[in-house]
């Protein structure tokens, strides 16, 4: 096609886009019938030369090619975006487009980055929400205690009769802190009660019940006895994030190969999805913050009532009364079983809260669980478990209200409870001996050095108590009387 033909085609295109043509029909000088289209140019005042027309057509072709490439690029980006959105929403990816391997890899990397960021944000949000909720609980508790103290003070001042002063000998002098206030045993007074210096158990109950009955207590760590002393806590590490305000850390008293008695296990328990268990070779690695391995549980755990025993982690599954045995060697669940009638998820927790309804423990006698039921109306139930099957071997019912004590642990088959989680100077205030069924009040000083003890567990091999106190991992030496 010549330049004139191109010119005519270009004119037709312009007419189709904007102009209105004029059609003329006439015979030429040879008598041939011809049709003539006349279209005014919307931009040019005069006709272009053929070379200029070619240039214009080439420009149009280039613009068309650029536009097509830009459209293809937009289509690719839109399709990629649709895939990312579908992935985030959990939907199925649909479509028939074929992408280069590099583009697919980029999409995969972007999705992984978005998932990580989403998990991090959700974890931080859950941690902050739980920390904020705990602060509100503490504030409310302090305000309630203040009000109760003022009311009691007014009541005592208004009702106490004046008694004539009776001379006393030096041996008969009694300090105000020795006055018993055991009448205020309600949950609302638990922290007040823990602040008071408890009377020795021998002054409050019959002499025949003041000492635990001796029995043949042979198990982990050798001979058994009654708890008589708890030392000053030693601090091994402080958690470095809000997720570590509460937690659990321990050693296995009967480790299974390849683990040793120096191996340390740690779990941060703040958050809605508690699944990470950190393994450290020893206390030095714990102090440096270098875990040898991090295990991810298949299902979330509830609060910080877990223990490690014979190479497995025993814990309560989140929002349920199901107990789980997780084998560290195979990194899988070995067995799980429901704890019959146990309260859970805030039904019967310790006084500090934290969904501590079900608390597992280990001592010289084996594996235990501390909890309560509807039938017991919140009083502590102790059950000994078969560590292989998680079956309940035997249970004991006590009259200790679970929500009136801050924590509990087992030593030589005896349950011990702690009065306060926040008082810097509280006591181990109750003991229940499963060998004799005898329950009694005691007063063994106990320190909450950092003001918020959320976990207290006993290691029968080391004769130590492990604790988690307001971000800090601590341990206490103990003394047991000889039987």
C-alpha positions in Angstrom: 0.0 0.0 0.0 1.4 3.4 -1.0 1.7 6.5 1.1 -1.5 7.9 -0.4 -3.4 4.8 0.7 -2.0 5.2 4.2 -3.1 8.7 4.2 -6.6 7.7 3.2 -6.7 5.0 6.0 -5.5 7.5 8.5 -8.2 9.9 7.5 -10.8 7.2 7.9 -9.6 6.5 11.4 -9.7 10.1 12.3 -13.3 10.3 10.9 -14.4 7.3 12.9 -13.0 8.9 16.0 -14.2 12.5 15.8 -15.1 13.9 12.4 -18.2 13.8 10.0 -17.2 13.0 6.4 -18.4 14.6 3.1 -19.1 12.0 0.4 -18.8 13.1 -3.3 -19.6 10.9 -6.3 -18.6 12.0 -9.9 -17.0 10.8 -13.2 -13.4 11.6 -13.7 -12.0 12.8 -17.0 -11.9 9.3 -18.3 -15.6 8.7 -17.5 -14.8 6.4 -14.5 -17.2 6.7 -11.5 -15.3 7.7 -8.4 -16.2 8.3 -4.7 -14.4 10.9 -2.7 -14.5 11.2 1.1 -13.6 14.5 2.6 -12.8 14.7 6.3 -11.5 17.8 8.1 -8.5 17.4 10.3 -9.2 18.2 14.0 -5.7 19.4 14.6 -3.8 20.1 11.4 -4.3 23.3 9.5 -2.7 21.9 6.3 -2.1 18.4 4.9 1.0 16.6 6.0 3.6 15.1 3.7 3.7 11.3 3.3 6.8 11.1 5.4 5.0 12.8 8.3 2.1 10.4 8.0 4.5 7.4 8.3 6.0 9.0 11.4 2.6 9.5 12.9 1.6 5.9 12.3 4.9 4.6 13.9 4.2 6.8 16.9 0.7 5.3 17.2 2.2 1.8 17.0 4.7 2.6 19.7 2.0 4.1 21.9 -0.2 1.0 21.3 2.6 -1.3 22.2 3.5 0.6 25.3 -0.2 0.6 26.3 -0.5 -3.1 25.7 2.6 -3.8 27.9 1.3 -1.5 30.6 -2.1 -3.3 30.5 -0.4 -6.7 30.8 1.7 -5.5 33.7 -1.4 -4.2 35.5 -3.2 -7.5 34.9 -0.3 -9.5 36.4 -0.1 -7.2 39.4 -3.9 -7.5 40.0 -3.8 -11.2 39.7 -0.9 -11.4 42.2 -2.8 -9.1 44.6 -5.9 -11.3 44.3 -3.8 -14.4 45.2 -2.3 -12.6 48.3 -5.7 -11.5 49.5 -7.2 -15.0 48.9 -4.3 -16.6 50.8 -4.8 -14.2 53.8 -8.5 -14.8 53.8 -8.0 -18.6 53.6 -9.8 -18.8 50.3 -8.9 -20.9 47.3 -6.7 -19.4 44.5 -8.5 -19.5 41.2 -7.5 -18.5 37.7 -5.7 -19.8 34.7 -2.8 -17.4 34.4 0.7 -18.9 34.2 3.5 -17.1 36.0 7.2 -17.3 35.9 8.9 -19.3 38.7 10.5 -16.1 40.0 7.1 -14.3 40.4 5.7 -17.4 42.2 8.7 -17.4 44.6 8.2 -13.7 45.3 4.6 -14.2 46.1 5.4 -17.1 48.4 8.0 -15.0 50.3 5.6 -12.1 50.6 2.9 -14.3 52.0 5.3 -15.8 54.6 6.4 -12.3 55.6 2.8 -11.2 56.0 2.0 -14.3 58.0 4.9 -13.7 60.4 3.9 -10.0 60.9 0.3 -11.0 61.5 1.3 -13.6 64.1 3.7 -11.1 65.8 1.0 -8.5 66.0 -1.6 -10.9 67.3 0.8 -12.2 69.9 1.7 -8.7 71.0 -1.9 -7.6 71.1 -2.9 -10.6 73.2 0.0 -10.0 75.6 -0.9 -6.4 76.0 -4.6 -7.2 76.5 -3.8 -9.8 79.1 -1.3 -7.5 80.9 -3.8 -4.7 80.9 -6.5 -7.0 82.3 -4.2 -8.1 85.0 -3.4 -4.5 85.9 -7.1 -3.7 86.2 -7.6 -6.8 88.4 -4.7 -5.7 90.7 -6.2 -2.2 90.9 -9.6 -3.5 91.7 -8.2 -5.9 94.3 -6.2 -3.2 96.0 -9.2 -0.8 96.1 -11.4 -3.6 97.5 -8.9 -4.5 100.2 -8.5 -0.8 101.2 -12.3 -0.5 101.5 -12.5 -3.8 103.5 -9.7 -2.6 105.8 -11.4 0.7 106.5 -14.7 -1.0 107.2 -13.1 -3.5 109.6 -11.2 -0.7 111.3 -14.4 1.3 111.8 -16.2 -1.8 113.0 -13.4 -2.7 115.5 -13.2 0.8 116.8 -16.9 1.0 117.3 -17.5 -2.4 118.9 -14.4 -3.1 121.0 -15.4 -2.6 124.7 -12.9 -1.0 127.0 -11.3 -3.5 129.3 -9.6 -2.6 132.5 -5.9 -2.9 132.2 -4.6 -6.0 133.9 -0.9 -6.1 134.9 1.1 -8.7 133.1 4.4 -10.3 133.7 7.1 -10.0 131.1 6.3 -13.5 129.8 2.7 -12.7 129.4 3.1 -9.7 127.1 1.4 -10.2 123.7 2.2 -8.2 120.7 -0.7 -6.9 118.4 0.6 -9.0 115.5 0.0 -12.2 117.6 -3.8 -11.6 117.6 -5.6 -14.2 115.6 -7.9 -13.0 112.8 -8.9 -16.3 111.3 -12.5 -15.3 111.3 -12.0 -13.4 108.0 -11.5 -16.4 105.8 -13.4 -15.1 102.8 -11.7 -14.8 99.4 -11.9 -11.0 99.6 -9.6 -11.0 102.6 -7.0 -13.5 101.3 -4.3 -10.8 100.8 -5.0 -9.2 104.1 -4.7 -12.7 105.7 -1.4 -13.3 104.0 0.0 -10.0 105.3 -0.6 -11.1 108.9 1.9 -13.1 110.8 0.3 -16.5 111.2 0.2 -18.1 114.6 2.1 -21.4 115.0 0.0 -24.3 114.1 0.6 -25.9 117.5 -1.4 -23.0 119.1 -4.4 -23.3 116.8 -5.1 -27.1 116.6 -4.8 -30.0 118.9 -1.3 -31.2 119.7 -2.0 -34.6 118.3 -2.4 -33.1 114.8 0.5 -30.7 114.9 3.0 -33.1 113.4 2.6 -35.1 110.2 2.4 -38.9 110.8 5.6 -40.7 109.7 5.4 -43.1 106.8 7.6 -45.0 104.4 8.3 -42.2 101.8 10.8 -43.5 99.4 11.1 -42.1 95.9 13.0 -39.5 93.9 15.7 -37.7 95.8 15.9 -40.2 98.8 14.3 -39.7 102.2 11.2 -37.6 102.8 10.0 -35.3 105.6 7.9 -32.3 106.5 8.7 -28.8 105.1 10.2 -26.8 107.9 12.1 -23.9 106.1 12.2 -22.1 102.7 15.2 -20.1 101.9 15.7 -16.7 100.2 15.0 -16.9 96.4 17.9 -16.9 94.0 17.3 -15.2 90.6 18.5 -16.9 87.5 17.1 -14.8 84.7 14.5 -12.1 83.9 12.2 -12.4 80.9 12.8 -9.6 78.4 9.3 -9.2 77.0 5.7 -8.8 78.2 5.1 -12.4 77.2 7.3 -13.4 80.2 5.4 -11.6 82.9 4.0 -15.1 83.8 5.7 -18.4 82.9 6.9 -21.7 84.1 10.5 -23.1 84.2 11.8 -26.3 85.6 14.2 -29.2 85.5 13.1 -32.8 85.0 13.7 -34.7 88.2 13.8 -38.0 86.3 15.1 -37.1 82.8 15.1 -39.5 79.9 17.9 -39.7 77.4 19.1 -37.6 75.6 18.2 -35.0 78.2 20.0 -34.6 81.6 19.2 -33.3 85.0 20.9 -30.0 84.0 18.5 -29.5 81.1 16.1 -26.6 81.7 12.7 -26.1 80.3 11.0 -22.7 80.0 7.6 -21.5 78.7 6.3 -17.9 78.6 2.6 -18.1 79.4 1.2 -14.7 78.5 -0.9 -14.7 75.3 -3.8 -16.5 73.7 -1.7 -19.2 71.9 0.9 -20.7 74.3 2.7 -23.3 72.3 6.5 -22.7 72.4 8.7 -24.7 74.8 12.3 -23.6 75.1 15.1 -26.1 76.0 18.4 -25.0 77.5 21.4 -27.1 78.1 22.0 -25.6 81.6 21.5 -22.5 83.7 24.4 -20.7 82.0 22.7 -21.0 78.7 19.4 -19.9 80.3 21.1 -16.8 81.7 22.5 -15.9 78.3 19.2 -16.5 76.6 20.4 -19.2 74.1 17.9 -22.0 73.8 19.3 -25.2 72.4 15.9 -25.9 70.8 12.4 -24.6 70.6 9.5 -27.1 70.5 6.1 -26.1 69.1 3.1 -27.9 70.7 0.4 -29.1 68.4 -2.3 -27.5 70.6 -2.2 -24.5 72.9 -1.7 -25.0 76.6 -3.6 -23.2 79.4 -1.8 -21.0 81.9 1.3 -22.2 83.8 0.4 -25.4 85.5 2.7 -27.6 83.3 5.5 -29.9 84.5 8.3 -31.9 82.9 8.7 -35.5 84.1 10.5 -38.5 82.6 11.2 -36.8 79.3 7.7 -35.5 78.7 5.7 -32.3 79.2 2.4 -32.7 81.0 0.0 -29.8 80.6 -3.6 -28.7 80.4 -5.0 -28.0 76.9 -6.4 -24.5 76.4 -10.0 -24.0 77.4 -10.6 -27.6 78.4 -10.1 -30.1 81.2 -8.0 -32.3 78.9 -4.6 -33.3 80.2 -1.8 -33.8 77.6 1.4 -35.8 77.7 3.9 -34.5 75.0 7.0 -36.6 74.4 10.0 -34.4 73.7 12.0 -37.2 72.1 9.4 -37.9 69.4 8.0 -34.4 69.4 4.5 -35.7 69.5 1.5 -36.2 71.8 1.8 -39.5 73.5 -1.6 -39.5 75.3 -4.3 -37.1 76.3 -7.2 -37.6 78.7 -10.0 -35.6 80.3 -9.7 -34.9 84.1 -13.2 -35.9 85.3 -15.4 -33.0 86.5 -12.5 -30.6 86.9 -13.2 -26.8 86.7 -11.3 -25.0 84.0 -10.7 -21.6 82.3 -11.3 -19.4 85.3 -13.8 -21.5 87.3 -11.6 -22.4 90.2 -8.2 -20.6 89.8 -5.7 -19.6 92.5 -6.2 -16.1 94.0 -4.0 -14.4 91.4 -6.2 -15.7 88.5 -4.5 -16.5 85.3 -6.8 -19.5 84.5 -4.8 -21.6 87.0 -7.7 -24.0 87.6 -5.6 -27.1 86.9 -2.1 -27.3 88.4 0.2 -30.3 87.8 3.0 -31.2 90.2 5.8 -33.7 90.7 7.3 -34.9 94.0 9.0 -38.0 95.5 5.8 -40.0 95.0 5.2 -39.2 91.3 2.8 -37.1 89.2 -0.1 -35.1 90.8 -2.8 -32.7 89.7 -4.3 -30.0 92.0 -7.8 -28.7 91.0 -11.4 -28.4 92.1 -14.9 -29.5 91.0 -18.5 -28.3 91.2 -19.3 -30.9 93.8 -16.4 -29.6 96.0 -17.6 -26.0 95.5 -14.1 -24.7 94.9 -12.3 -26.7 97.6 -9.0 -28.2 96.6 -8.9 -31.8 95.2 -5.7 -33.7 94.9 -5.3 -36.6 92.5 -2.3 -38.8 91.8 -1.9 -39.7 88.1 -0.5 -42.6 86.2 2.3 -40.9 84.2 1.9 -43.4 81.3 -1.9 -43.3 80.8 -2.9 -40.1 82.8 -5.5 -42.2 84.6 -6.5 -41.0 88.1 -5.0 -43.5 90.6 -6.5 -42.0 93.8 -8.0 -38.7 94.9 -8.2 -36.7 98.1 -10.7 -33.9 99.0 -9.7 -31.1 101.3 -11.4 -28.1 102.9 -8.9 -25.6 101.5 -10.6 -23.1 99.2 -8.5 -23.0 96.1 -9.3 -19.3 95.4 -8.2 -18.3 98.9 -4.6 -19.4 98.3 -2.0 -18.0 95.9 -0.4 -21.3 94.8 0.3 -24.9 95.8 2.9 -27.6 95.4 3.5 -31.2 96.6 6.4 -32.5 98.7 6.6 -36.2 99.8 2.9 -36.7 99.2 1.8 -33.6 101.1 0.1 -30.6 99.6 1.4 -27.2 100.7 -0.3 -23.9 99.9 1.1 -20.3 99.9 -1.0 -17.5 101.4 -0.2 -14.6 99.1 1.2 -14.0 95.6 2.1 -10.3 96.1 3.2 -9.9 99.7 7.0 -9.8 100.0 6.7 -11.7 103.2 4.0 -14.4 103.3 3.8 -17.9 104.6 3.3 -21.5 103.5 0.0 -21.7 105.4 -1.7 -25.1 104.9 -0.5 -28.7 104.7 -2.6 -31.8 103.7 -0.9 -35.2 104.1 -2.3 -37.7 101.6 -0.8 -40.6 103.7 -2.9 -39.8 106.8 -5.7 -37.5 105.4 -4.7 -34.9 108.1 -5.0 -31.2 107.2 -3.5 -28.5 109.3 -2.5 -24.9 109.3 1.3 -24.1 109.4 3.4 -21.0 109.2 6.6 -21.4 107.1 7.9 -18.0 105.9 8.0 -17.5 102.2 9.3 -14.5 100.2 7.8 -13.1 97.0 10.8 -11.0 96.2 9.4 -9.3 93.0 5.8 -8.9 94.1 3.9 -11.3 91.7 4.5 -15.0 92.1 2.5 -16.8 89.5 4.2 -20.2 89.5 5.6 -22.3 92.4 6.7 -26.0 91.8 9.0 -28.4 93.7 11.9 -30.4 92.3 12.2 -33.6 94.4 15.7 -34.4 93.0 17.3 -31.1 93.9 15.1 -30.4 97.0 14.3 -27.0 95.6 11.3 -24.9 94.8 11.2 -23.2 91.4 9.2 -20.0 91.0 8.2 -17.4 88.4 7.9 -14.0 90.1 6.9 -11.0 88.0 9.2 -11.7 84.9 11.9 -13.3 87.1 12.9 -17.0 87.2 13.8 -17.8 90.8 14.6 -20.9 93.0 14.4 -21.6 96.7 16.3 -24.0 98.9 14.2 -26.0 101.3 14.7 -28.0 104.4 12.7 -31.1 105.3 12.5 -32.6 108.8 13.8 -36.2 109.3 11.1 -38.8 109.6 
